[in-house]
Amino acid sequence: GDHREEAVERDWLDWSRFVNSNGVVAFHDARLFPSGWSTPDYGPVRFVDRAFRQTASNSEWSVIEEVDSLVFVSRRKRF
């Protein structure tokens, strides 16, 4: 996919509504890690930081795991 921040956000807005409660989404190239290739200004890094790290704790989504450049987010169970 397109790694520009705007493109990552557009994909998210277009597709995230289809994820069920407790569903998981993986973002690739979305995290800085030792000896990694991504940079702080990389589109997926910027989007994940803005959308999931800087949001209020009552967000519908939360980061559940991070491995190398991958960030996994999960939709919290709806009541």
Secondary structure, DSSP 8 states (H G I E B T S, - for coil): ---SHHHHHHHHHHHGGG--TT-EEEETT-S--TT-S--TTSHHHHHHIIIIISS-TT-SEEEEEEETTEEEEEE----
